[in-house]
Structures are given as structure tokens and as C-alpha cells.
């Protein structure tokens, strides 16, 4: 599998505006730490997007390289956590 390009990253933001506000929670791969800080409690690496923890993200950053297997597994099991993520194109 090749590394993701910018076009392979999908950001799902539940409110307009790029800046993090107090109380916001961003879920995505650990690489977000380079931009948002590795010791930032508002950034969580959770491929199941809170499904098992109950945490509700304000913003989700998904890249197919890291998340595709979980996306496929969740969809096959009828889990709705990735319903907003477009299906993989052939």
C-alpha cells in the first residue's frame, strides 16, 4: 500500500472554522501531533472514532492508508461510525 497523498485524507468537521476551541476533540492518526502537539489532550488517535470509548469528536481526520481496514470492517459489521466517509472508489 502506498503512502497517502493530500487527496487521500478526509476531514469531517462538525462545525465551521479551522481553529480548535476549548472542549473540542480531534480524532485521527498520531501524525496529527506534528501539527497540533503530541501532548495535546484535545488530539486522540482512535481508529474506532469513539465507538468503544463513547468519546464524541468535534473533528475527525481520516486517511485511507491508516483507516481503510477499520472502515471496511465497520461497514461489513453494519457499524455506522464511518457512514459519513465516502466509499472507496475503484
N, C-alpha and C positions, 0 to 999 in steps of 0.2 A: 504494500500500500504506500502511496506517495504522501509526502508532507502536504498539509492543507495550504491552499492559496487563500488570498483575501476573499475570493468569491465563494469559498467553501465554508466560511464562518457565517452563522446566522445569529443575529441578536434579537431577542424578544424582549421588548421594554414595555412594561405595563403603564408607564406614564411618560409624557414628553419631557425632553431635556436630558442632556448627557451627564450632568453633574450628580454625584451621589449626595443624597440628603441624609440627615440623621435618621436612623431607623431603616434605611434601605438595606437590602441584602442582594448581593450579586452571586449567582451560581454559575460556575464554568470551570474549565480546566485550570490547573495550578499555574499555567503560564500567565494568567491574569495578574499574578503577583508582581510581574515585572512592571506593569503599568499602574496597578492600584495598591501595591505594597504587600509584601509577604506576611506581615504581621498585622494585617488589616482584618479586624473581626467581621467586617461587612462583606468579605470575599470568602466564598466557600467552594471547595471542589467536591461536588456532589452529582455524580452522573445520573442519579435517580431523581434529581430535582425536588428533593424534599418528600418524595413518595413514602419513604420508610421513616423519615425523621419528623415529618409534619411541618418542617420549616417552609415558609412561603416566600419565594424570591420576588424581588421587585424587578430585577433584570436577569435574564438568562443569556449566556453566551455559549453557543453550541457549535462545535466544529465536527464535521463528519469523520475526520481521522481518529478522533478520540472517542466520540459518542456513537458511531454507527452501529456497533454490535448491541449496545444497550437499547438504542432506538428500535432496531429490528426485533429484539427480544420482547420489549414492552408492547409493541404493536401486535406481535403474534399472540401474546397473552391477553390481549384486549385491554391493556392498561392505557389510560387516557393521558398520561403525563406529557407525551410528545405529540399530542393532536395538533398543536399549532406549528410544528416543524414540518415544512414541505417534504413530501415523499421524495426519495432518491430518484433522480432521473436516470434513465438507462443510457 
